[in-house]
């Protein structure tokens, strides 16, 4: 079966992230991955993931030397 990937960009989404991820978890497709990309949240967004989704990798920021440079509009 084909892998389906959901990418969830987030920033300060602690209030809504759990509901979003539970909805994705309920999908009927059997081969699913969910990638949450946090954009420097200052709330409890990252802490929301750990207790409810124990099989997810630990939250670890990208080291500055590997992060893409900022682009100004």
C-alpha positions in Angstrom: 0.0 0.0 0.0 1.1 3.6 -0.6 2.5 5.6 2.3 0.4 8.7 3.0 2.3 11.5 4.8 0.7 14.4 6.7 2.9 17.4 7.4 1.4 19.6 10.1 3.1 23.0 10.4 2.5 24.6 13.8 3.3 27.6 15.8 1.7 28.2 19.3 -0.9 25.5 18.6 -1.0 23.8 21.9 -4.7 24.4 22.2 -5.6 22.7 18.9 -2.7 20.4 18.0 -4.0 17.4 20.0 -7.4 17.4 18.3 -5.7 17.7 14.9 -3.4 14.7 15.6 -6.2 12.6 17.0 -8.1 13.2 13.8 -5.2 12.1 11.7 -4.7 9.1 13.9 -8.3 8.1 13.1 -7.7 7.9 9.3 -8.6 4.5 7.8 -5.6 4.3 5.5 -3.2 1.7 7.0 0.2 3.2 6.0 0.3 6.7 7.5 3.0 8.9 8.9 2.5 12.3 10.6 5.3 14.9 10.7 4.8 17.9 13.0 7.0 20.8 12.2 7.1 23.4 15.0 8.0 26.9 14.0 9.5 28.2 17.3 6.4 28.0 19.5 6.5 29.9 22.7 3.5 28.0 24.2 3.2 24.3 25.2 3.0 23.0 21.7 6.0 20.7 21.9 5.0 19.5 25.4 1.6 18.5 24.1 3.1 15.8 21.9 5.1 13.8 24.4 2.5 12.4 26.8 -0.3 11.8 24.3 1.9 10.4 21.5 4.6 8.3 23.1 5.7 6.6 19.9 6.8 9.9 18.4 10.4 10.8 18.2 11.7 13.3 20.8 11.3 16.9 19.9 14.7 18.2 18.9 15.4 21.5 17.2 17.5 21.7 14.1 21.0 22.8 15.0 21.6 26.4 13.7 24.3 25.3 11.3 21.8 22.9 9.5 18.8 25.3 9.5 18.0 27.1 6.3 18.8 30.8 6.3 15.8 33.2 6.7 14.5 34.8 3.6 13.1 38.3 3.8 10.1 39.2 1.7 
